[in-house]
Amino acid sequence: MDPDRTTSANKAATVVIGAGVIGLVTACRLQQQGQQVLLLDANGVGAGCSFGNAGHLATEQVFPLADAALLPKLPGFLLDPLGPLAIRPRYFWRALPFFYRFLRQMFKAPRERNTAALKVLLQDAIPAWQRLAKDANCGDLLRYQGSLLVFEQSTLSQQDQVAQVEQVAQSYRAKGVALEILTQKQLQQQYPGLSGAIQYAILFTEVGHTLSPSLINQRLLQWFLAMGGRFEQQKVLAIESSEASALQLRLTTKKITANTVVLCTGAYSKELLKPLGYRLPLEAERGYHLMTSPPSMPAIPVASFDRKMIMTPMQHGLRLAGTVEFAGLNASDNWQRAKLLRHHGEALWPELAGSISQVGPEACWSGLRPTLADSLPVISQSHLPGLWLHFGHQHLGLTLAAVSTELLIQMMQGDATAVEKAQPYRVSRFE
């Protein structure tokens, strides 16, 4: 068939582009509303960060990534390819426009504004997941037992370390995050197996995690298909406007017209939107994970204040995840970053030592987190009638998938309150 020819068979009422967790939840909720939804993704369902994320429902992460405390560390980021945050030197100049806008978000006014906007979404993220889990029959894969942020022995005096922990805890309390401070003795009693080098921890009491991000995606797909939704593994090359108020999607082998399109393509959204006139400060934060199989696992996720990584107990082992690397969409992976997670994990959970005699490629993973300069997602209508935008959830894609989609659906239904609530996430904020 001529790929430029559009037939009635290539028409859809609603198309969702991108089948990561954001796109999956979006497609499910739209199908549930009675729309006939076609879900498209070149890489299949639940790939990328939606497969390899830390599994943490991180409702405590109310602070934007742009933090003035990063400034003195920037030279080190360029020099240390294995540091918690790394920028590949060859990519730095290409990413300079993003970093310029990122640095501007560190000022007090934008940082407070962005924190408030993140909090609006995060405060209802777990109730939204509970509503979604009930509908999608995936509640057995979710746990709401909290998570730990641990502080190891340092060069600080005990008095100064106590002050440091209290300061960090107070910054969270001031934003309404529920927490408790635990001492070394309390940690050893409540979470045996943690390293004795951990002196203090902040227990975030109202966060959760999933036993398997991959199974969450599978359950969502099953629900979507059971409701009559359709999925095609197709790459979308371009979004174009057409006659009669319809949108046209140019795929590899054909064209599709649709009345409504929702773009949920994460870090790849910038390239699809550029021909439509958008210049978005969107970067791909490359993250890594390493799957391990220690004799026992912590009961809840454990994050390290100094190491900038997290370990999460899952159905098939203990996932070590974290680090941030700016290298662009198509750079080769630096697997040493994934393997380094083993060293950090052993320092927090000594039973990991010796549990992996060899780190093979099957245990390592990397993915691209879609991060905008202000750390806020885009939940917005575009300037093209019928085209909606839903991407850019940085490290919080899993966490925000349910609540972000609820807001989007309300906006698409013309709810004026939702439209007002979504002002901080509008795509026009970058114009």
Beta strands, then each sheet from edge to edge (+ up, - down):
strand 1: 11-17
strand 2: 37-40
strand 3: 56-57
strand 4: 85-87
strand 5: 142-143
strand 6: 147-152
strand 7: 179-183
strand 8: 198-204
strand 9: 208-210
strand 10: 230-232
strand 11: 236-241
strand 12: 247-251
strand 13: 255-263
strand 14: 282-292
strand 15: 302-304
strand 16: 309-314
strand 17: 317-326
strand 18: 364-372
strand 19: 378-381
strand 20: 387-391
sheet 1: 10+ 2+ 1+ 13+ 12- 11+
sheet 2: 10+ 2+ 1+ 13+ 20+ 19-
sheet 3: 3+ 9- 5+
sheet 4: 4+ 17+ 14- 18+
sheet 5: 4+ 17+ 16- 15+ 6+ 8- 7+
end
